Each structure stands twice: as structure tokens, then as C-alpha cells.
Amino acid sequence: MLEHFFSPKTVVVVGASREKGKVGHDILKNLVQYGYKGRIYPVNPKAEEIVGLKTYSGLNEIHDKLDLAIIVVPAHCVGEIIDECAEKKIDSIIVISAGFKESGVEGAIREQYLYQKITRHSMRLLGPNCLGLIDTQSCLNASFAADMPEKGNIAFFSQSGALCTAILDWAADECVGFSKFISMGNKTDINEVDLINAMHEDENTKVILGYLEGVKNGKDFIAVARKVSKKKPLILVKSGGTAAGSKAASSHTGTLAGSERAFDAAFKQSGVIRAHTIEQLFDFARIFSYQQLPKGARVALVTNAGGPGIIAADAIERSVLKMAELSKDTIETLRRSLPSMANVYNPIDVLGDAKSDRYRFVIENVIKDPNVDAILAILTPQAMTEIEKTAEVICEIANRTDKTIATSFMGGKRTESALKIMCQKKVPNYPFPERAISAIEAMYKYTLWQKKPAPETKKIVADEESVRTVFNQIKKTGAAYLSEESARHVISAYGFAIPKSIIATSEADAAKAAEDMGYPVVMKISSPDILHKSDIGGVVVGVKNEQEVKGHFSDIMRKARHHMPEAEIKGIMIQQLVAGGKETVLGVSYDPQFGHLIMFGLGGIYVEVLRDVTFRIAPVDINEAREMIREIRSFPLLKGVRGEKSVDMDAIVENILRLSQLVTDFPEIIEMDINPLVVFPEGKGAIAIDARIAIHVQQNKRIGGNAF
Amino acid sequence: MLEHFFSPKTVVVVGASREKGKVGHDILKNLVQYGYKGRIYPVNPKAEEIVGLKTYSGLNEIHDKLDLAIIVVPAHCVGEIIDECAEKKIDSIIVISAGFKESGVEGAIREQYLYQKITRHSMRLLGPNCLGLIDTQSCLNASFAADMPEKGNIAFFSQSGALCTAILDWAADECVGFSKFISMGNKTDINEVDLINAMHEDENTKVILGYLEGVKNGKDFIAVARKVSKKKPLILVKSGGTAAGSKAASSHTGTLAGSERAFDAAFKQSGVIRAHTIEQLFDFARIFSYQQLPKGARVALVTNAGGPGIIAADAIERSVLKMAELSKDTIETLRRSLPSMANVYNPIDVLGDAKSDRYRFVIENVIKDPNVDAILAILTPQAMTEIEKTAEVICEIANRTDKTIATSFMGGKRTESALKIMCQKKVPNYPFPERAISAIEAMYKYTLWQKKPAPETKKIVADEESVRTVFNQIKKTGAAYLSEESARHVISAYGFAIPKSIIATSEADAAKAAEDMGYPVVMKISSPDILHKSDIGGVVVGVKNEQEVKGHFSDIMRKARHHMPEAEIKGIMIQQLVAGGKETVLGVSYDPQFGHLIMFGLGGIYVEVLRDVTFRIAPVDINEAREMIREIRSFPLLKGVRGEKSVDMDAIVENILRLSQLVTDFPEIIEMDINPLVVFPEGKGAIAIDARIAIHVQQNKRIGGNAF
């Protein structure tokens, strides 16, 4: 996949330059100097030779099959070169040049033309407006970066080229090695989805990292991330989420930033490990790259200093990890051999005078303890401390155990050479214990994701046709919102229970209907023309008997005719009055990158004031629906407090799935509320009292997951 | 204050050693080698000379006035040496030796004796079980640390000695300089309060840092922190807060860890800037040490890379800071001179090819903008970037402006020498922009604290005597909980409004009482012997008229006599039925380090399920009480939603103050709930429906703020 980008046999650089410091020069130099074994062809009509290579005045002069073209000419010449590439049957193109979408309207149009050319010729394109890419396996440095990173098993892609240069420089110091390193630029063609797929298949890549400001296609992203993350950790930093951030994002690469919530849901649903800062991205990357996944959550701390031990224990307590409780055997063994002042419980304090042998003894015993899944070894440089030797000892043990080991050697100059040793021997060190704990936590959470069962879906039996009919009618009228009756019809067609209701046209009919469904009832004027029914006295709640029904019937009719003499009146709706149960809310919103978001929360003030809601991207499976319910803060209220019975959780799950399927079947729904969905005690189901549905009605344009 | 510790004219080291690597040797060597100007006397009966100094066999051999004694002898000999020090009139002692509280019961007893000796002789003691201290001004290194830090304006104290060694090593790399550096050890005598006071007065200290696992005396800590933080930033890391952390803490230095909540409240109330990690402690320290405080929250970002600009903008959005909106003038000026592709709005993108002159031009203009309070300059190493020169430019501007400037030069080797320049010129650099933003945020929050008005207190008029009588009676009985009647009496004496109630002994009296207070009423059997009144049918709620009163009266009496014939019955209480209003909860708990914590929250599920409560340490002032109300998540419910009126906030404030004063006047209260406190709309007050009070009754021991 994309193999001509990562291991081409031949590369042509169009726009190669003699001038040092120019991008067209640096790329050629990078290709030559890092040991790339393929053939390199510089194209420059004005030069004879650049960095020792014969130059060509045009592509047609080169008599070789060309795998990869790197284009560095001014933006307005790129199109022409692409055509020449097509003639030469080059299928893989990197456009380094800027001057496209990121530079305004003209550039955006130019980029669109570029995209059309590429697709017409079935080429793949990386960029434009990018730094290029690096593949350490094939020694290909097809970028104008100033460095070649070390070989390693971390693949990195970035939506910011400048960030790449900073990271390469930083990585050299931290001995972080890469398998692939890719600057995506404007993502006209190749985007995160292609790259994640390529890295998934790459056997030299163990960990996939990325910096994103948005995704090109949310549905595809979720699908590929979900697949890949089951096999390899996929760690991403997403920026541009907040209001100010996304303002910066659109002026940067013109990406639609997408709401934070949609990204949060998408990452959760697809097993993406979200790093919150670039620092954290690499904190996580190193442990995944170096170490094995922990089998469980239990961490043992081994330290020669009390304070940092407490700091680490605090960090564990705040995480999903647990402090390991050492087995009796381990405690006994430690107690027998350690000085009496040492703490043999977790955190194990080996004391300030511990040399490497004491660290060895303790770690060897702790690593054997069945109650321990991971170890963090903390070291502060004391007078007696054998810093390098202790590093050696830890590395040696780490390399023969299947448990996770990280270290936090704290200090500066004194710990420097120990850090080098640990880097080489693949034990991740963190300058402060909190960062080590959060890296171990990321690993543990990832194991939970890996163990998660496959999505359990359920086909909802629904009357899709009748909903389609309703929507088509609405679209003809050009209205965005469905009437109350239509909305009720739609949700009912998808299996939502709704209050019983009948439209009565006479007092006698009304009384009979009320009798049939049982008192008390609600009475409402039924008219497509009367929107604010309460305002004209068109609604009465809690009507208790036949006499009241009849009285209100004539009363409501009279008021309606009086206030709105022109309105078409269909009769009066007699509706079951739903009593008891707990109010919840289901909702739908539409995110331009990911499509429909399903919302769930407790009704009333919990949604409106406390914003205690949760989101998932549709379609939602059974487990995700269950997670949504458990995730809200007010979950205990559903579960039942003060001896109350639990509400019918299965009914909520069922209704979330119905909603998910409805919006999947009808992407034109852009906004929807079922508020309240009254949920009764276990086994008693739920009733949707009110629904509000808005659909997209712009002509000839259907909003769908992939429509943008 | 403590001047003999920081600038003694003479120092004696008792337990000086010839053996390299021994603590008694290293301390002496440190004293000698870093330029300390005073006279140094080593005491060691077995040596003649150590590191070039004549040794003495005992203190009495030294014929000089001794200011500071450093004791390094084994724990069991320390007591004897202290006596000798007393004879020599030495008033300042550092005990380096371990083997005290941290090592078990025997050590704890030894430490208690030590404390008694010290106080008897009016000496001050640092330690035991500590690393010693360093004062860079007097070139005094009275520690066995392996390094002498650079001079600087940061003072640091630590409850963990090992952390000190790691920090010194780390600081050398990061060019962080210190004024004072102190390891507190077991804090037998000198503790954080003494040190904060000393640093407050020290003119070489601009920023005070500390690592704490607990405080010795919460009230004193709050008092001194509140005072000092108005003048100098006081930045603390507190660990040992969580369950696992505090378990580690007590096995470490035997400190009572104190609940996280009490510390949170104490830090909030005393202006302490809380750093959450050691890394953050120094991230904050550097900006406070180097830069001036921002006048406001508006930050401008100047960057040569889009991605990091977005990352920083995101971080600002998540903080209390704001993205500066540049003035029209600034935007015009930038637009005129920058390349057309540059973004002249915040974040200002100077583009990847920006050299130092473009940075200069932009920063000089932005710094003049009245809409900007602080600047973060971001740099990634691109081909054209003049890294050192840009650093010089930024430093030069930073040194002539009164606005806050920080940088985020991202990279490794390439940025190294620029970082050195910025260190020297006092511009704080952060490897990633998020850390820079959170440092600027800490500064801005500190300015808010500095501007906060002085505590506004209010003396509550209360019948203290009658409460004392109640408590004394209870104490005699040995009961911990007050009866319902007594609790009502107590809160009423402190001005809480309670429902009207009268004990009636006849049907006629009952009917009259109910008539007077207005229907409906509550009727309750009144008997000190009947605790579970409802269980025997002794409570009726919502009695509506005279007839009902009379009927229930005889009925309740009959039931009570039937179920509990032995009970003393005082009559039937007729109580006003409180309707309307919103239920809130006030509470008190007792923290061993800080004393009484006042709690406030919304009643019912908000407290029980959502734990939506807030705490402050008593005494609470008017502003703090107001903050408490605004702080809970459900505050909008008090403020009124859906067109409701606001509740009577002043009444809540008033009641918080009453509660605060009650527990201040009566420290024996260890637990208290006013649940619910029903609050009515604005101007209508609040009524405490129910109160539960527990007092400490152990004989001859009164729980007070300072009693532990």
C-alpha cells in the first residue's frame, strides 16, 4: 500500500535546485546523503549537475520507469508537471510546493484542479504544502527536513509540517527512532486514513502516532482506526478543538475543525489513544515502542526516596491503575533481606543508600509476584547511588520479563548517561514519576480496548417506507421541522413507544377514546396550522372523567375557532397521560466530519443546567449504548437511590439503537430531540412523550456521511 | 528570622568525618568548598584535621561564639550533643541524622525527647532526618547534597530530602538558580510556616516554592500563607493526598496526610498556587522568577508554525486566559509589512521563513498593543530560522517591556544554545506551548488573588452562653449527638431561622398553636425517650384544620403510650410546615490538620449522588461564602432557571457565616449537618428544617485547632 511512496526504486525531483538552503536543493541532498539505494533523477532545465547527479531538463528525457515524483516547482506550474507525470505513468506524487488551499480562494481552486487531475490519472498524491516523508527502512529521506531520524518502530504523521521539524530535532536528543515520518500538508488526496492503513500493514511499525487538526472523512477514519487499533496502538494529538483553536485551524489549513465532542466520541469508539499534548504523545509512544503491554492494572513502585514514591502513588490513585498489593511471600523475602528501615510494602522504599544490588534484589522479587503487572523504578541521585549500574540492572531484568517496566530516574547531569543506557536497552525513562504513571495507564487502557468484544449490533424492525413518505412530503413543503404529529409518526415507525392518542371529532368520540385508554388524559387541539397550542388554550392536562372531557372538548374547539378562524382543525387529540417513571433525553446532532452524534442524558435540569450528557457517533452498538448510560454523572439516579428500583436500562439501550438506526437510514435528519423519554422501572419499558425532528431540505443536496 | 541558619558567623559540625562519601565528611567539604566566609569548626574526637580544618574533640574545646551546630552523630547520641550545644549557648541546630519518627515507635519517642530539649533551651531545630540547607547569598552549603545550586531568586523547601538531591541535579541543567534551598526532614520544630515566614522577609527571594506531604499546623499555615502570598508567589506541590498516597505518606514521615479537600480549601483561601507535579512547580517558578506579572488575561501568540499556534490557542481556550484581539492599528501595521500569506490575526503566523527581523517587527508591534497583556513566542527550527538571533531579539524586547513574555522554542540540539541565551536573559522557555500557557495562567490567577479585597468578616450576634450550657449538659451524659431539640436550640441561638414550633399538652393548646402559626402544620410526639418517632406513628405531616389537630392529638398520644409506656412524654410539638423554597445543605466536618471544614451544596440527590458540594476552612469570610455558592455546579438552579426567581443568596451567605462562627466558638463540634436549609426567593430568607450536631466528649481533652 502506497509502496511507491515508501520504497520506490526510482525517484524524480522536479524543481531540483543548485542553491543550498532552497527546498529543491535540500530534498535532493537528503535523498542522496542518507543511503537511499534507488536511482535519483533531478529535473532542472538550467543545471547540468546537482549534488553530484546529472540533471535532466524534463521528465521525457529520463529513460527509466519512475516510481515517485517529488514536485518542488511554484504552485502555478504544478498542474503542468502532473500532466507530464501522467504521461510518464508515474503513480505516486509528492507536492512540496505551497500556494494552495492554505493561501486563499485562488489557491483553493488550484488545489481542486490538482485533485481532479490526480483522480483522473489514478495517481496518489501526498501534499501539497508539505515537508515530504521519510522511511528509515528504505533509507528514503524525501523531505527537506534538516535531519534524518534514527531507525525505530514508531511511525508518525502530521498535519503540521513545522511541527515535524521541531519533533525531528527533539527526537534526536531523546533517542526516539522512527519507521516512517510523514508530513501530510493539505491532505488533498492522501490523508490520515490512507496513512494509518499503510502503517497498519508495515511490519517495521509497532506504534502509530499522529498530529491532527481535523479528519478528512469521519466515517472512514472511525472504520480504519477501529480496525488498526485492535492490532497496533494508535496515539493521536488532536488540536483545533476549542473555539479559538478552531479559528486558528481554519486559517491554517482550511480544515473544518469539527466539534470537540465529536472527536471525543470518535476516539472513544475507535480505540484511539488520545494524547493531550505533544509531550504526552511521545511519553506514550516510548513505552508502547519499548515495552510489553501489562496484563493488568497493578503497579509496584520501587524507590530510593520517599517523596517521589508518594508522588507516584498519588498519580496511580488518580488513574485507573491500582497500587499492587504484594504477596505475603514477596513481603517476607524483602523483609528478610532489606535493612529494617526499608518499607517492604508498596511503594517499596529501598532507602537512600541503595546500590544497584539492592535494586536488583527487590525488582527481581517483585517482578515474580503474581500480584504485580507493572513496575515503576524510581531513582534519585544520592551519595551512594550507582546510577548507571542500576540502569543496567533494570534493563537486564526488563529484557527477560514479560511484565511492563518503566523508570523515573530524576535529575540532570548525573542521570544523563544512565538515560542513554535505558534508551538503548528499551526501558522508557520519565523525568518525573507522574508522567511514567500516565504512560503506564495509557498502556493499560489500551489492553482494555483490545479485549473489548466486537460490536454487537441489532437490526431494528422499522417501517422505513412510511418514514420516507413523511420526509418526502415535508421536503416538498420546504419546511425544516416536522409537525408534532409527523415526528410522532416517524419515531413510532422505528418502534419507539409513544403515548396512546386518538383524534376525536366529536364529544362522544372523545369520551369513548378517553374511556378506552383510561383516565386521566391530555386533550390537545389537532391542527397543522396551530403551532403554539397552549397559547390559545388548546391544551388541557389531567382530564379526569367523561363530563370533563365533554366540557373541554367544546371549550377547546371554541377557543381555537375564535383565535384562529382560518386554521384547518382536524379534531381534538385525546392522549394518554403518562405518570411515574424518570425523564431522560435522547438527541441527535450533526457533525460535519463524523456525521450524526447521538446524545443521552437525564431530562430537565440535568441536561439544561448541569449539561450531564454523553455522545456517541452513529451507528451505535449495544455495548456503546450501555456505556453511554453508565457514563453520565447522574447514572446513580437511574440505577435507583434510597432503595428505589432501577429504571429499565434495556429499554434505554433499545431506544438508543432505534435512534441510531433511524438517523443511519435517514441521513437527512440534522437535528432531533426525544424529550422526555420517560423510563419506567425495570421491565416496564419507556415512552417517548415528545419528539422534535429537523431535516435537511436544500434541494438536490442530500446530507450524508460521505457527502462532504 | 532564623538568621543563624542562613547566615551564621560560625558553624560547628558535630560528627565530622574523615571518610569521603560519609555524610559527616560531605557536609564539611560543602561548607569549605563553596566560599562560605564564616568560621568552621569540625568536631571529631578521633581526628586531628579534616579537609584542611583543625578538628576539636568536643564543643567545650572551641573558644568562640557558635551560631549554628550541624549534628551528624547517630540518633541515640543526638540528645547528649543538644545538651552540650545548650551549654555553649548555640541557638540554631540542624540534625541531619536519621533514626527518629520515620523509623518507628522508638524513634518517635526519641524525637519527642529531642523536641522537649529544644524548647526547654529555646533553641530552633531543623530536621532531624534531613539533607540540611543551602543559602546561596552567604555561600553556605550546610548540606550533604552533591551540588551547590546557582544563585537565583527562588527559595525552595522540601519535606523529602531525596527529592532535593534530584532537583539540585536537574536545576543545574535547566539553569534554575536558588536563593535558599532547605530540606525540612521530620519537621520536629522548624516547619513550612517558619520557612515561609523567613523567605517572606528575605530580600533575595522573589518566589517561594515548596514540596509538602502535610502541614504541621493548618491554622498557622493558612495565616502565614495568606499574608505572604499577597507579597510573593507561594507555589506548592502537595502529595500524599489520595488514599494510596497518604498510606505511603504515613509510612514515610509519619505525617497525618489530611484530606485532599481540606488542602484544596486551604490553598484556595490562602492564595497558594498549587502545582500538580514537580515539573509544573518549576514551570511556574521560572516565569514568576524571570517575568513581570501580566496586567490582564489577554495573550498574543506569535509563531512561525501553524500547528503549534493552534495547540497554544487550544490551551488558552481551556484556561482562564483569553486570546488577545489585536487592535485595528496593530493588524494594519502587520498587514502592511508581513508577507501576504502571513496570518495577522492572533495567532500571528510569521511563516516558516521568518528570520529574527520579522519576529522583532511583529513582537515590537504586538507588545505596544493595548489589547495585549502577554506574549508567547513560538519557534520551530525551519531552514531559514535564525534561532539564536531570534532568542536575542526576544530577550532584548522582554527586558524593556512591562508585559509578560514567554517562549516555546520547540526542538532539541538546534534550539539548545538559544535556550541558554534565554535562561541568562530571564525569558522562560517551555519545550511545548501548553506548558507555557499554563505558566502564564498561573501568573494571571495570582494577580487575581493579589487584587482580592481583604477578608470581610461579620460578627454574628449569638447567644453563646446558652449553647455552652447545652454542650456542658451533653458532655456530662457522655453522648456524642445532641437531641433534635437541643440541636434546634443551638442553631437558633446562632440566629438560624427554624420552623415555628410549640409543645402543646392538650388538644385545645394544640389547636390554638396551629391556628396561631397557620395551617398546615406538622405534629410530632415530644419525648426525650422516643428517638424514632415515625416508627411508632408519632409524626403526622400536613395537618390542615382544627378538627384534624384534635383528632391526631389524641391518636398520637395513645400510640406513644401504647408503644412506649415508660417514656417521658412532654406533649405534642406543633410545627410550622415549610412549603416552597429550595433545599440546600450546610455541613461541618473536622480535619485534623486544618480544623473545621464548612460544606455547602444543594440538597437531596445533588449532595448524595452528584457530590456537588464545596468546602472552606472555618472561619469563612463573606467573600468566601459567596464563592462557595457560585462554585457548585448546580449554582444555576439557585440563580433560577426557566424564568424562576433567584433564591435568597444573602440568606445563604448569612447562614454560612453563622455556622462558621458557631464552630469557631465551639471547637468541640466535630460533625454537623443542617439538612435541609430551605432557601426562599430573594429577600425571603431561609429556614433550617433539621440539624444534627455531634460534639467531642472525651474527658479532659478538648478538640481545638491547635490541640493536635
Interface residues (C-beta under 8 A of the other chain):
Chain A: G21 V23 D26 A98 E102 S103 F144 A146 S158 Q159 S160 G161 A162 L163 T165 A166 I167 D169 W170 A171 A172 D173 E174 Y211 E213 V237 S239 G240 G241 T242 A243 A244 G245 K247 A248 A249 S251 H252 T253 H276 T277 I278 E279 N304 A305 G306 G307 P308 G309 I310 I311 A313 D314 I316 E317 R318 M323 M341 N343 Y345 P347 D349 G352 T380 P381 Q382 A383 M384 M410 G411 G412 K413 R414 T415 P431 F432 E434 R435 I605 E608 V609 L610 R633 S634 P636 L637 V641
Chain B: G21 V23 D26 A98 E102 S103 F144 A146 S158 Q159 S160 G161 A162 L163 T165 A166 I167 D169 W170 A171 A172 D173 E174 Y211 E213 V237 S239 G240 G241 T242 A243 A244 G245 K247 A248 A249 S251 H252 T253 H276 T277 I278 E279 N304 A305 G306 G307 P308 G309 I310 I311 A313 D314 I316 E317 R318 M323 M341 N343 Y345 P347 D349 G352 T380 P381 Q382 A383 M384 M410 G411 G412 K413 R414 T415 P431 F432 E434 R435 I605 E608 V609 L610 R633 S634 P636 L637 V641
